[in-house]
């Protein structure tokens, strides 16, 4: 008999896969593919250029018709914090809390979708329900663009996508976009007593770093979008590393910067003053980028998700998701998933049983909505 799971049992299986961002994910993808195909659900595995990581796309119903996408990512952030009270990759229950890395962000939503998939497959659907699962979202939404580029060959244009990031089961209409940039400056090493015989890489990078600090200050004056906190776009220098010792001229320095943009602003454009300040010895490389999300409050997807979740939509959140990329690919998108984003990326991350059940009920409600 084909295996079935409750949502909590499925979450237990998913947390058990240490699918850390930037690492191979074949083990969890193979498990999900075998589970879904065992229920006669069509699956496609879309490999990324890394060669050891894949997205998965599954369709319940007639993919030649336009339907809806339930989207989540399979990767999680590392779990090396000493505050974990037990193995973070073994789900454990404490009262109504299900504790484990990724329980909230965002294997809880994925577990609810997968556990309900056999029940959806038993329905006579007038429009299909697709399941889109991506890799390396935590590295800046690296995996899902490869899935989206394959979408025209996988199904008819979807009517909408629900991205199940933790939002307290409240539909979210907008989020900021993000771009991450790496700057590397190279110089010539030597003894610090003879700076005339070397070239200080850190000094070479200072104009770009100063431009970043100035841009961060300038952006605080607007333009503003009061749906966000803070209401302006932002730039920050996240890391700087370089040099060997105080008496050695540094021959290399690396800095990573990010920009977060309100809707209507390209996050890459926010980096223009910084790139303009880079000298000839500074190399710039984009690490990741994704656009902001902005769904019109009057869009049918907003009303549908409100009815499915039993919650009125929220204007915006400041964190980013894959929803902006779905929108950029022509698929209307909205965020709605179980849990609280404040629990993400923290030790003792958890999702409650009630939150998991609410996500499962939303998935079933979508099936009921699409049933003939």
Secondary structure, DSSP 8 states (H G I E B T S, - for coil): ------HHHHHHHHHTS--BTTS--HHHHHHHHHHHHHTT-EEEEEE-TTSS-EEEEEEES-TTS--EEEEEE--B-----TT-SS-TTS-EEETTEEESTTIIIIIHHHHHHHHHHHHHHTS-BSS-EEEEEES-GGGTS-SHHHHHHHHHHHSS--SEEEE--SSTT--B-EE-EEEEEEEEEE-B-EEGGGGGGSB-HHHHHHHHHHHHHHHHHHHTT--B-TTSSSSB-EEEEEEEEE-S-TTEE--EEEEEEEEEE-TTS-TTGGGHHHHHT--TTEEEEEEEEE--EE--TTSHHHHHHHHHHTS--BS-BSS--THHHHHHTT--EEE--SS-GGGTTSTT-EEEHHHHHHHHHHHHHHHHHHB-
